[in-house]
Amino acid sequence: LILQMNKAYVLFDKSIVDYRFFNLRTNLREDTYLKSVEFIPGNKRVVHHSRIMLDTTNQIRGIDGLSEYDPKALEYQKHPLADEFLYGWVPGNLPVSYPSGTGKKIFKNSDLILNIHYAPTSKIETDSSLIKLYFANEKVENEIKVLTIREGDISNQPFFIPANSKPTFYVSYNLKQSVNMVSVMPHMHFIGDSFKALAITPSGDAIPIIKIDRWDFNWQSTYLFEKPQFLPKGTIILITATYDNTSSNPENPNIPPKDIGYGWGSTDEMMNFVIYYY
């Protein structure tokens, strides 16, 4: 199923960073399963990165075309999403694919919410990006589910990064069930500096999950394991994330630095660890 933006978005020659939301209706007549999701930028000169979310409420449709900073968009963001990270695309990222015999459930009549970051342009440009949903053509024995470890799971609250600071936040998350990890996706914004996650099983085994020494907001990815990684119930997932809110960070959106708190906006901050599993 190919879903394209309802109409081409026009970027004006203001040389400013632009963040936009778009709503794409699937019009699916029944629940089904996906084996892969692909995002194709319509204009590679200006599409910087994108994030695809899944909405089953149909109450967010008015967000189509709104700026990330529009107060109306902030109101729409209060509605719960069925999937906050169906897929994230940056240059170089491949389509997300699920192992044979598994699939990601997508609900009938659901909508995709597309959040696109556009790079500054000195001339008028247009974009009409699209999403390709590939459906499972074999029996799905295991449904791909999503576990998102969020800012509320941080041990050393509050999640707040004062100006001119380099804080580190920690998570110790206890798995309430056994999982087979298929892929993982860390997520921070501009002042993210490093990210590390490992698992400690009930028997005391340490299993490395991911380690990013130099976080790059412009090169995020979904990391697929060669084989699903089994984690038994009671496993503790330990996460360490460091931020650099100083003027020495060339990616800092604020010079001089400003206090930064949680928010969807790219000049706010997040600390998510998304685990796709069955």
Buried (B, 14 or more C-beta within 10 A) or exposed (E): EEBBBEEEBEBEEEEEBBBBBBBBBBEBEEEBBBBBBBBBBBBEEBBBBBBBBBBBEEEBBEBBBBEBEBEEBBEBBEBEBBBBBBBBBBEEBEBBBBBEEBBBBBBEEBBBBBBBBBBEBEEEBEBEBBBBBBEBEEEBEBEBBBBBBBBEBBEEEEBEBEBEBBBEBEBEBEBEEEBBBBBBBBBBBBBBBBBBBBBBBEEEEEBEBBEBEEBEBEEBBBEBBEEBBEBBEBBBBBBBBBBBBBEEBEBBBBEEBBEBEBBBBBBBBBBBBBBBBB
